[in-house]
Amino acid sequence: MTVKAAFLDRDGVINIDHAYVHRPQEFDWIDGVFEGCRQLVRAGYLLIVVTNQSGIGRGYYSEADFHALTDWMKQQFEKAGAPISGVYFCPHHPQKALGTYKQDCPCRKPAPGMLLKAQQDFDIDMQQSLMIGDKNSDMLAAKAAGVPVRILVGKDGLAEPAKSPECTQTARNLLTAVQSFLAKHEHKTSGSGL
């Protein structure tokens, strides 16, 4: 049985990127996120969030704050019928972090470390997986991890972005990304003569 995943960036894709969001009251959902994620789960994808969180390294909030927000976020997804299988985060920054957080680590996107850790933890077939992100660093991380479908969405779901060389398609937001991906994917599998 193949395990396939939808890798999702968080800020700008799941919630509006107010910069260094770390409390539930700052967490504004982007329209259609739950519906899009439900469709992915129904299509057999694990939902894996991979998020750079240099605000921890910069001292703006703690790892405990991040985990508390993540637990709350996961509960909301669970209630919406779209459970998240894993959340991976990188608290480091090569220049702007403090103390031990100041490092050029292999988990900060555009490096693929978070995706590769999830691959190991869940035995994911990267060739069957996809990435949805709002920055070119998301696309680069997915490309380096061997994820073939890389969808660049508009920050905060406001407008379809310009295509980057690393993305395979663009969409306005997570929901429209999922709808167009699944429509293409279902068409391919139904058209294969099996």
Number of C-alpha atoms within 10 A of each C-alpha: 4 10 15 21 29 24 27 23 23 21 24 24 27 27 20 20 18 13 10 14 21 23 14 12 8 14 17 16 16 21 18 15 21 22 17 18 26 21 17 21 18 11 12 14 21 23 21 24 24 27 22 22 23 23 22 23 23 19 15 12 17 15 16 11 14 19 14 14 18 17 11 14 15 17 15 15 16 13 10 14 16 23 19 18 14 15 20 17 21 21 23 26 22 14 11 14 18 16 10 9 20 17 17 12 15 13 22 25 23 18 20 22 22 26 27 19 14 20 18 11 10 15 14 20 16 21 13 16 20 22 26 29 29 27 21 18 17 28 28 20 25 32 21 15 18 18 22 19 22 25 30 30 29 21 22 22 24 14 12 16 18 13 15 14 10 19 24 15 19 22 24 20 30 29 24 18 18 23 16 14 18 15 10 12 12 13 11 11 10 10 9 8 6 5
